[in-house]
């Protein structure tokens, strides 16, 4: 039996460093090549997120990415789609504020899966997420984000405050090579990056640079 304490320890080890979130790309092979480059550059977590894909494409892309992540022993988290996570036996799911009940997801997936929760700019949501069984909490947007331009701004002070929860924390929103050190210094365990990683000309090199900054 996996106890809550062991579950938190496992998540803490897995949710750290560079957390790569996939862009909205239709070409599955291109997406796989990009994710493989990010992992080879040091990304320690991958989240499959494609808001433009239909169910068939999501299944095809997530299935292909899961094979890559398994080969590299990197967890694959599915964004917002509990059913897809369950059908693939992916490593976990990330839920936003309107994407489903965390406690219900925990009951469905079991104790050993990773469940992340978007808490935006609110510490009370992080407290609720922990109580409901979340493995980690995410705050953001930390900076101006082109992915979600209207997202509420999250104070970096939230990461220090969240230490009392004993859960890994993820920073997201507008994170770049130039500002990633600020969220690391604030206490974030991982930084979630989309555009600054997958929009670069050399994804592997950019991933290496992120990891170096986060480890310095």
ABEGO torsion letter per residue (X at the ends): XBBAAAAAAAAAAABBEBBBBBBBBABAAAAAAAAAAAAAAGBABBBBBBAABBAAAAAAAAAAAAAAAAAAGBBBBBBGBAAAAAAAGBAEBBBBAAAEBAAAAAAAAEAABBBBBBAEABAAAAAAAAAAGBABBBBOBABBBAABAABBBBBAAAAAAAAAAGBBBBBBEGBBAAAAAAAAAAGBABBBBBAAAAABABAAAAAAAAAAAAAX
